[in-house]
Amino acid sequence: MPTKSQDRRKVRLSRALGIPLTPKAARYLEKRPYAPGEHGRTKRRTDSDYAVRLREKQRLREQYGIREKQLRIVFNEARRTQGLTGENLVELLEMRLDALVLRAGFARTTAQARQLVVHRHIKVDGQLVDRPSFRVKPGQLIHVKERSEGLEPFQVAAAGGHAEVLPPVPGYLEVELDKLHARLVRRPKRAEVPVTAEVQLVVEYYAAR
C-alpha cells in the first residue's frame, strides 16, 4: 500500500503534469484542475518549447511508472523499429507486463500492478515472472498464480472492484476477470492505448538531446 507521503507526491505530480496518476489524484484534479503553487493557474501560458516537451515526456514516463533510463532504452528501440517513433514508443511500453496487469483490471494503479509482479503473484504462460518490464508477446496468457488467487487484492479484482477507476479493457486484451486471466491477442495500437501524451513532443524532446 502507498504511504501518505507517496500519495501526496502523486497528487502534486498529477497537478503539475495535468493528468491523474492515481484514483485519489483524479478526485483532487476535479476540484483543482491547475498546477500546484502560487502561480499554478497561469504558469503554463509562458512555458518554453523545451518545458512543454519535457512535460510531455514526464507525463508519459509517470503514467508507466518507469525511470528515465528505462524510457530512453525503449525510445531508442522505437526509433530503430519501422513506423512512427512516437507510436512505436507507446506500443512497446504498453506491452510491459505491469502495464497489462493494470489494463486487465488485476490492479488499481500502476504502482500496485508493479508490486504484484515483483512479489511473484503473476505468471505468463504458466511461468512466474517477477520483472515488471517483461515484454509480453501477442498470444501469451497473463494469469495470477493459483496460490495467490484467494488473497484479498485478487478477490477484489476478480469481482470487478477496480472497474470504476480504470478505463474499459482495450481491444488488444481478452480478459476473463473472474478467472484472473488476460491474453494479449495482438500488438496494441497507439490510438487505443489509454495514456495521455503528445508523443511527437516526446520524440522532439529526445531528438534535441
FENKA-V705989 format. One record per helix or strand of 3 or more residues. SS is the DSSP state (H for helix, E for strand). FROM is the first residue (numbers start at 1). TO is the last residue. If there is no record, write none. Layout:
ss=(SS/SS)
from=(FROM/FROM)
to=(TO/TO)
This chain:
ss=(H/H/H/H/H/H/H/H/E/E/H/H/E/H/E/H/H)
from=(4/23/43/49/68/85/97/110/122/141/146/152/173/177/181/190/199)
to=(17/31/46/64/80/94/103/118/124/144/148/158/176/179/184/192/207)
